[in-house]
Amino acid sequence: NVSCTGTNSGSATATPTGSVCAGNNETITPVLTGGAGPFTYSWTTGLTTTAAVIVVTPTITTAYTYTVFAPSMCGSATYTAVVHPVTATPTLTATPNPVCAGQNVTLDASSGAGHTYTWVGPGGFTGTGSSINFANVQSTATGSYTVVATNTVTNCPSTPSVLSLTVAPTPTVSISPGNTTVCAGTNATLTASGASTYLWNTGETTASI
């Protein structure tokens, strides 16, 4: 236990309020006027310390009052940490997904109104905004895209959300036999290879016709 001795010639002050995102740390620094150390700080958290700074992790808006004691001063002040809720994790979609190389694809993120979005993706890709459009997308765009939403009022970020995009390469298709000559009225079989499904200009969908 500590007590004031001597003349109360100083005072303690604190910034009235501060903002912190839920789950994050907040540093509180007392401000002293007058008096001479050494100082001892007694906090409403139950902590008594000679350190001039404490770090708290409030889950709800909380007022922290400290009393500072020294041979020549004593005083108290209150700091209120206003806790903002965690920003909702954004919902991510890709249309279409998977997508063929050379086509267009749109990536969308949504956490509701009043948010900004930061994207990070394959090959050093970065982007901002709720919508990312790839024209003539290539297979190098295949991979995971991570998005963080930030509330424009509280400046609190969300936990990252991840979207996996698959860009299928354009297949190289061959037909055998190649250019060939057949007699009128006889049969010829053409076989395609290099893909998993086929559509001939005759409307056939099998590998061989």
Rosetta blueprint (number, residue, H / E / L):
1 N L
2 V L
3 S L
4 C L
5 T L
6 G L
7 T L
8 N L
9 S L
10 G L
11 S E
12 A E
13 T E
14 A L
15 T L
16 P L
17 T E
18 G E
19 S E
20 V E
21 C E
22 A L
23 G L
24 N L
25 N L
26 E E
27 T E
28 I E
29 T L
30 P L
31 V E
32 L E
33 T E
34 G L
35 G L
36 A L
37 G L
38 P L
39 F L
40 T E
41 Y E
42 S E
43 W E
44 T L
45 T L
46 G L
47 L L
48 T E
49 T E
50 T L
51 A L
52 A L
53 V L
54 I E
55 V E
56 V E
57 T L
58 P L
59 T L
60 I L
61 T L
62 T E
63 A E
64 Y E
65 T E
66 Y E
67 T E
68 V E
69 F E
70 A E
71 P L
72 S L
73 M E
74 C E
75 G E
76 S E
77 A E
78 T E
79 Y E
80 T E
81 A E
82 V E
83 V E
84 H E
85 P L
86 V L
87 T E
88 A L
89 T L
90 P L
91 T E
92 L E
93 T E
94 A E
95 T E
96 P L
97 N L
98 P L
99 V E
100 C E
101 A L
102 G L
103 Q L
104 N L
105 V E
106 T E
107 L E
108 D E
109 A E
110 S E
111 S L
112 G L
113 A L
114 G L
115 H E
116 T E
117 Y E
118 T E
119 W E
120 V E
121 G L
122 P H
123 G H
124 G H
125 F L
126 T E
127 G E
128 T E
129 G L
130 S L
131 S E
132 I E
133 N E
134 F E
135 A L
136 N L
137 V L
138 Q L
139 S H
140 T H
141 A H
142 T L
143 G E
144 S E
145 Y E
146 T E
147 V E
148 V E
149 A E
150 T E
151 N E
152 T L
153 V L
154 T L
155 N L
156 C L
157 P E
158 S E
159 T L
160 P L
161 S E
162 V E
163 L E
164 S E
165 L E
166 T L
167 V E
168 A E
169 P L
170 T L
171 P L
172 T L
173 V L
174 S E
175 I E
176 S E
177 P L
178 G L
179 N L
180 T L
181 T L
182 V L
183 C L
184 A L
185 G L
186 T L
187 N L
188 A L
189 T L
190 L L
191 T E
192 A E
193 S E
194 G L
195 A L
196 S L
197 T L
198 Y L
199 L L
200 W L
201 N L
202 T L
203 G L
204 E L
205 T L
206 T L
207 A L
208 S E
209 I L
